[in-house]
Structure formats: C-alpha cells, structure tokens
Amino acid sequence: MGELTLLAAFMIGLLGSTHCIGMCGGIVGALTMGLPETTRQSWLKLLPYLFTYNIGRLISYSLAGLIVGLLSSSAGDFFQIGSFPVGGIVGGLFMVALGIYIGGWLQTMRYLEQLGGYFWRLIEPVGQRFMPVSSPAQALGVGFFWGWLPCGLVYSTLAWAATSGDAAKSAMLMLAFGVGTLPMLLAMGGFAEKLQHFTRNKWTRYIAGILLIAFGAMILTKALSGGHKHGMDHSGHTMQQEMPSR
C-alpha cells in the first residue's frame, strides 16, 4: 500500500474530525463525568483515560475496515465490473458527499446515519455496561463501542477502504483514518470549549468540506483512469491474441 494512500486516510480523519466535536463531545463528557474531580482537573491524570478511550475507538475502526475488506475481497466481481471500477466510483462519491456534509451545504449523510442508528441501538446497551468509567480498562471498552456510533465520516471512509479489495489494506486505511482524528479528540478533553468555537466557524467547515471534496475527486480520478488503463490493456491484449502470426 502506498504511503500517499495512508496519508490521504490520515488527512481525511484530521479534516473530518471537525465534525466529531459536536457529535462526540457529549460522549467525552460522559467518560469523564464518573471520574473523581481531582482526576478531571488534572490533564496528566486524565490523559490515560483519553488515550485508552481512543485506542478502543481505533481498534473498532480497524476491525470495521477488516470486515469490509473481507467482504469486498470476496465480492470482487461487484467492485470491478469488466473495466468499470464500481468500488472506486462509490468510494469517491461517498467522499464528495461527506465533504458537502462537513461543509454544511447539504445533509447528504443524514439518511445513512439514521440507517446506522438501527445497528447502534443494538450495541449501545452493551457499551453502557462500561459506564460510569472508573478505570482505563473501562475507558477502553467505552471507546471500542463508541467506534460503532453512526457517523457519516466513518461510513464514507469505510466505503473508500472497501475499494482496496484487501482485508489488511482496508484495516490499515481505517487505522490511519482513526489516527488522523486523534489530535482533535484528544484535545477535546482539555480544550472542548475553545475547539467547539473553532469548529463552529463556517470557514473552518467550508475549508474542511472543500478539501474532502478534493479528496473524493482524487479518488474518482484515480478509479476512472485506472479503469480506463485496465480496459486499454485488456483491449490491447485481446488484439494481440487475434492477430495472425506471420
């Protein structure tokens, strides 16, 4: 897997995490609520909880990537019909829709998140068993189940990761994406109010949205050019076979 692909996944997580502040701020608050006041007021004491919390989240993202990678590798005919790269097109369109959503121009992810909400209702009661958090181990459990929270950002990246057609690559892409979200979500614990002010700024959303749309366009361009090249090679190979030998 190219380093640029992993870097793209990281940047998607970094840019898209501006959306996470509003969506996940309440969860981070619930995480810290059960801790002693002395722990909440000390950044050093709070850090192990935030780290294990986010490690659990990254594990769930990687697991989701592994699952979609296994599914896509076993459904290769769907993701590549002849020379037409269905998977790449779908992944790119999802990323463009995500950029529009992050930018606040259209609620392109609303219905997808509502659909994911049905699955979330099944697993949320299990995650609630780790609350209130009183140890880093419990924070790890909460983080793992939090990773399955309905989120257009995660769904879009999963759709892109699925186009790799390889379980290990898909898991690595989701891990890189999760690492990209870490700066914003780790800082949330100590600087939530300042971060919310920053992410609510329309220009922050606009810039993040435009860059995500650019990523989507890049994925679409790569998919289409790859499909065209594949078609040319296939055509050339066929012509060579049909040419009579002299």
N, C-alpha and C positions, 0 to 999 in steps of 0.2 A: 504493500500500500504506500502510495506516495506521501511524503511529508506535507505537501501542499494540501492534500485532501484532509489530513488530520488537522492542519492549521485552519482550514476552512470550517471544519466542525467546531473547533475551539472558538473561532470568531463568531460563529452563529450563536453559540452559547453565551458568549460575552455580550454581544449586541442584544440578543433576545432577552437576557436577564433583566433588562429594564422593565419588562412586563412582569417579572417574578415578584417585584417588590409589593405591588398591590395585591397580587394573588396569594402570595405565601407569607406575607408579613404577619397575618394572624396566627399562622402555624408556628412561626418562630416565637411569637409572643406566648403561645400556649406551651411551648417547650420550656421556656424559662420561668413560667409562672409558678411551677411547683418547686423550684429551687429556692434554697434559703436566700434571704435578702443580701447577706454578705457575699454569696456567690454571684448573684445577679449584678452587684455593684462593682465587682472586680473583673476586669477584662481577662486577666490571666486565669482566674478560676472558671470563668465562663467558656473560655476557648476550647477545653477538651470536649465539652458538651456540643459546641457548634461543629467541631471537627468530626466527631463520631456521627453526629446527625447527618452531616453532608456526605460522609463516607457511605452511610447506609443508602442515601439517595443515589450516589454514583453506582453502587452495586446494582440497584434496581434498574437504572438506565442501561447498564451493560448487559444485564440479564434480558431486558426487553430487546436490546439490539441482537443478542444471541438468538432469541426466539424468532424474530422477523427474518434474520439471516438464514436460519434453518428452513423456514417456510419458503423464502424466496429461492434458495438453492434447490429445493425440491419442486419448485414451480417455475423452472427456468423458461419453459415454453411461453408462460404468460408474460414474463418480464422482457422477453425478446421474441417478437413475432416476425420471423424472417429477418429482414434488415431493419425493422422498425423497433426502436428501443422503448417499449412501453414503460418499463420501470423508471428509466431516466426522465422521461417526459412527466410521469406522475410525480416523481420526487421534485423536479424543478418547479412544477406548477404549485405544489404544496408550499415550497419555499417562497414563491412570489405571493401566494395568498397570505402567508404568515407575515411578510413584510407590510402588506396592505393592512393587516390586522394590528400589527405593532404600531404602525404609523397613525392608527385611529381613523383611517379613511372609510373602511367598511368592516362590518363584523363577520369576516369571512370564515372565522374559526368557531363561531358560536354554536352552530349545529353539531359540529364534530365534538366539541367539548361537552355538549349536552348528551350526545350518544355515549361518550366515555363516562359520563356521570352514572349511568346504569351499572357499569362494571365497578365503579368506585363505591357504590352503595353496598356491594357485596363484600369488599375487603376492608372498608372503613372500620367496621366493628372490631376486626382483629387488631388493627392499628391502635384503636382506643384502649386496648388492654395494656399498652405500654405507658399510658398516661395516668397520673401526672409523672413526669420524668424526675427521677431522684438519683440516677446514676448514668454514666456514659454508655453503659450497655443498653439501657432503656432508650437513650437518645439514638443509638444505632438502629434499634428496632423501629422507632418512630420514623427515622429518616428513610428506612427501606420502604415502608408502606407509603410514606409521603411521595416517593418517586413515582407511584402509580396514580397520583392525583390527575384528573382530567386537565390536560394542558395542550393547547394548540401548538405551542412551541415544541414540546416533546413529540407530539404526533407528527409534525412536519419533518422534524429531523429523523424520526423513525422511518418515515416514508422514503426519505433520501437514502438512509442507511440500508434499507431493504434492497435498493437497486444494486448494491455491491454483489449480491448473489452468493455471498460467502459469510458463514456464521461468525467466524473470528474477526473478519474485517468489519462487519456490521457492529459487533460488540465494541471494537476499538473506536469506531467512529462515535458511538454513543458515549463512551468513556471520555473521549476528547471533548465532546459537546458538554458533558457534565462538568469537566474541569473548567471549561470556559465560564460556567455560571457561578463558580466558587467565589471569585472576588466580590461580586455583588451580594451574594447570600451570606458570606462570612462577615462582611462588613455590616450587614443588616442588623446583627445582634447589638452592635455598639453605636451605630450611626443611622438607625432606621429613620428618624425624623428628617435628617438632612438628605438622605437618599430619596425619600419619598418626594421631597420638594424638587429634587433634581430630575427624577424620572417623570414627574407630572408635567414638567416643562414641555410644551408642544414641540419645540425644536429638538429636544432630546429624542422624542418619539419619532419625529419626522426623519431625522438623520439615521436612526437605527432602522426604521422601516425602509428607507431608500437603499441602504447598504444590504439589507436582507433580500430585497427585490433584485439587487445586482447579483447576489449570490445565486438566486434562483435562475436568473438569466444565464449565468455562467454554467450552471448545471444543465440547463436546457440546450445551450450551445454545444457543450461537450457531448451530450447524448445524441443530438442530431448529427453532428459532424462525425461522431463515432459510428452511428448507424449508416451514414452515407458512405463512409470509408469501407465499412463491412460489406455493404451492398456492391461497391465498386470491385472489391477484392473477389467477392463471390462471383460477380459477373465476369470478371477477367479470367478467373479460374475456369469457369464454365466454357468460355470462348476458346480457351487454350485446349480444353479437352475435346472440343468439337472440331478443331482444325485438323484436317487430314495430314498425316505425316508424309514428308516428301521422300 
